[in-house]
Amino acid sequence: MADEPGPREGGRRRTRLYALTDGRTAAAHAALTMDTTVMAVAVADGHGGLPSEWQAILAMCSPPGGLAVAEIAARMHIRLTPMTLLLGELADRGLIEHRSPLEGAETTNVHLLMRIRDNLARI
């Protein structure tokens, strides 16, 4: 039928966001922001039983580097809020580690924030 959505790139249909998040609107325990760095935790038994989206996230965030939440969302073509929910679920299951990029940094220093703003404007 003409009304049915066709397959996405590569012949795969995209999973509906509410199915990926089980209808949740907030992560249970993990509080992730768009600049939080995420890194997969090495698991000996693999990730074969996980949903394909979770497997893709874990493959992207393999140690030692990790990626920011916003970058993962962009690469997966998923909006930021559902992505934070998915990553929160992975964190709650112990499959990823996350850390704030400003952990231990002084975030109230106005001069530092202005330098960051100026450097971003140059990009």
Phi, psi and chi 1 to 4 in degrees:
 res  aa     phi    psi   chi1   chi2   chi3   chi4
   1 MET       -  155.4  -73.2 -171.9 -172.8      -
   2 ALA   -75.1  -24.3      -      -      -      -
   3 ASP   -79.2  -20.0  -68.3   -0.6      -      -
   4 GLU   -75.9  138.6  -71.7 -175.1   27.9      -
   5 PRO   -69.4  138.9   20.3  -26.0      -      -
   6 GLY   -80.9  173.2      -      -      -      -
   7 PRO   -67.0  150.9    8.4  -10.0      -      -
   8 ARG   -80.4 -174.8  -62.5 -135.6    3.4  129.0
   9 GLU   -52.9  139.8  -61.3  167.7   14.0      -
  10 GLY    78.3    8.8      -      -      -      -
  11 GLY    78.4    9.2      -      -      -      -
  12 ARG  -104.8  140.4  -64.6 -179.8   55.9 -149.6
  13 ARG   -84.1  147.8  -69.8 -174.8 -172.5  -93.3
  14 ARG   -84.4  135.9 -172.3  170.1 -165.9  173.1
  15 THR   -71.1  137.1  -54.2      -      -      -
  16 ARG   -64.1  142.3  -60.0 -115.3 -176.2 -135.3
  17 LEU   -60.9  -39.6  -66.7  176.1      -      -
  18 TYR   -66.3  -26.4   66.6   83.4      -      -
  19 ALA   -73.2  -37.6      -      -      -      -
  20 LEU   -68.1  -33.4  -72.0  174.4      -      -
  21 THR  -101.8    4.0   61.5      -      -      -
  22 ASP    54.2   31.2  -69.3  -28.4      -      -
  23 GLY    76.6    4.2      -      -      -      -
  24 ARG   -72.1  152.3  -70.5 -174.9  -50.2  -85.2
  25 THR  -118.9   -3.0   58.1      -      -      -
  26 ALA  -150.1  145.5      -      -      -      -
  27 ALA   -71.4  145.1      -      -      -      -
  28 ALA   -65.0  -51.8      -      -      -      -
  29 HIS  -124.0  -41.1  -60.3   99.0      -      -
  30 ALA   -79.0  131.4      -      -      -      -
  31 ALA  -107.4  104.0      -      -      -      -
  32 LEU  -110.9  139.9  -56.2  170.4      -      -
  33 THR  -112.5  173.4   60.6      -      -      -
  34 MET   -66.1  -21.1   62.9 -173.5  -81.1      -
  35 ASP  -102.7    8.7   57.3  -11.9      -      -
  36 THR   -69.6  134.9  -59.1      -      -      -
  37 THR   -89.0  132.5  -57.8      -      -      -
  38 VAL  -118.1  135.6  173.8      -      -      -
  39 MET  -136.5  133.6 -173.5  170.2   56.1      -
  40 ALA   -68.7  145.9      -      -      -      -
  41 VAL   -94.0  131.1  175.1      -      -      -
  42 ALA   -65.4  126.1      -      -      -      -
  43 VAL  -119.7  128.2  177.7      -      -      -
  44 ALA   -65.5  -36.9      -      -      -      -
  45 ASP   -85.2    1.7   60.9    0.8      -      -
  46 GLY    80.8 -173.7      -      -      -      -
  47 HIS  -125.3   26.8  -53.2  -68.8      -      -
  48 GLY   -59.4  -31.7      -      -      -      -
  49 GLY   -87.4   -1.2      -      -      -      -
  50 LEU   -86.7  155.9  -63.1  176.5      -      -
  51 PRO   -57.4  151.6  -22.5   31.1      -      -
  52 SER   -60.6  -34.0   60.0      -      -      -
  53 GLU   -64.6  -40.7  -69.3   81.6    6.6      -
  54 TRP   -65.8  -42.1  -71.1   11.9      -      -
  55 GLN   -60.6  -41.4  -69.0  177.8   26.1      -
  56 ALA   -64.0  -41.3      -      -      -      -
  57 ILE   -62.7  -46.3  -68.6  168.2      -      -
  58 LEU   -63.5  -37.1  -66.5  172.2      -      -
  59 ALA   -66.9  -38.6      -      -      -      -
  60 MET   -66.3  -34.9  -98.4 -170.0  -99.4      -
  61 CYS  -101.1   28.6  -60.2      -      -      -
  62 SER   -64.7  147.7   59.2      -      -      -
  63 PRO   -63.3  155.4  -14.3   22.5      -      -
  64 PRO   -94.7   -8.5   34.1  -34.3      -      -
  65 GLY   -78.2  -65.8      -      -      -      -
  66 GLY    83.9  167.7      -      -      -      -
  67 LEU  -136.3  159.5  -65.9  173.5      -      -
  68 ALA   -76.7  151.4      -      -      -      -
  69 VAL   -54.8  -43.9  171.0      -      -      -
  70 ALA   -62.5  -38.4      -      -      -      -
  71 GLU   -69.0  -39.6 -172.7  172.3   -5.8      -
  72 ILE   -62.2  -45.6  -62.6  167.2      -      -
  73 ALA   -60.1  -42.8      -      -      -      -
  74 ALA   -65.0  -44.1      -      -      -      -
  75 ARG   -66.3  -33.1  -70.8 -176.3 -178.6 -167.0
  76 MET   -88.7   -6.0  -64.1  -75.4  -63.8      -
  77 HIS    57.6   43.9  -55.7  -74.1      -      -
  78 ILE  -123.4  139.5  -63.7  176.1      -      -
  79 ARG   -59.6  157.7  -68.4 -174.6 -160.9  116.1
  80 LEU   -63.0  -44.7 -164.7   54.9      -      -
  81 THR   -62.5  -49.7  -60.6      -      -      -
  82 PRO   -61.9  -33.5  -20.3   28.5      -      -
  83 MET   -65.9  -40.9 -179.9   54.1   67.6      -
  84 THR   -64.3  -33.0   57.4      -      -      -
  85 LEU   -66.9  -44.4  -66.8  173.9      -      -
  86 LEU   -62.1  -45.2  -68.0  174.7      -      -
  87 LEU   -67.3  -34.7  -67.2  171.2      -      -
  88 GLY   -61.5  -40.2      -      -      -      -
  89 GLU   -64.8  -43.2 -177.5   67.9   26.0      -
  90 LEU   -62.7  -38.9  -71.8  170.5      -      -
  91 ALA   -66.3  -43.0      -      -      -      -
  92 ASP   -62.7  -30.2  -69.8  -13.3      -      -
  93 ARG   -86.5   -1.2  -68.0  175.0 -178.1 -119.0
  94 GLY    77.5   20.5      -      -      -      -
  95 LEU   -92.6  -16.2  -63.8  171.9      -      -
  96 ILE  -135.0  157.3   62.5  168.8      -      -
  97 GLU  -113.7  149.8  -66.8  176.7  -16.8      -
  98 HIS  -140.3  151.5   56.7   88.7      -      -
  99 ARG  -148.7  147.2   61.4 -178.8  160.9   72.9
 100 SER   -75.2  137.8  170.8      -      -      -
 101 PRO   -68.4  -20.7   23.5  -31.0      -      -
 102 LEU  -103.6   16.5  -63.0  176.7      -      -
 103 GLU   -61.0  120.7 -163.8  172.9   67.9      -
 104 GLY    84.2   -7.8      -      -      -      -
 105 ALA   -90.1  157.7      -      -      -      -
 106 GLU   -84.4  111.7 -174.9 -179.9  -15.6      -
 107 THR   -96.3   -1.4   58.9      -      -      -
 108 THR  -101.5    0.8   58.1      -      -      -
 109 ASN   -76.7  108.1 -176.0  -23.7      -      -
 110 VAL   -63.3  -38.7  174.2      -      -      -
 111 HIS   -65.3  -38.9  -63.0  -67.1      -      -
 112 LEU   -63.7  -44.9  172.3   64.7      -      -
 113 LEU   -63.4  -36.9  -65.3  174.0      -      -
 114 MET   -67.7  -39.4  -70.4  172.1   60.4      -
 115 ARG   -63.6  -41.1  -80.0 -165.1  -13.1 -122.4
 116 ILE   -61.8  -46.4  -68.6  170.5      -      -
 117 ARG   -58.3  -45.9 -178.7 -158.8   62.3 -164.4
 118 ASP   -64.6  -41.0  -66.2  -18.7      -      -
 119 ASN   -67.5  -37.2  -72.3  -29.8      -      -
 120 LEU   -66.7  -35.5  -73.3  172.7      -      -
 121 ALA   -66.2  -27.4      -      -      -      -
 122 ARG   -74.3  -21.4  -72.8 -174.6 -157.4  144.6
 123 ILE   -70.0      -  -65.2  177.8      -      -
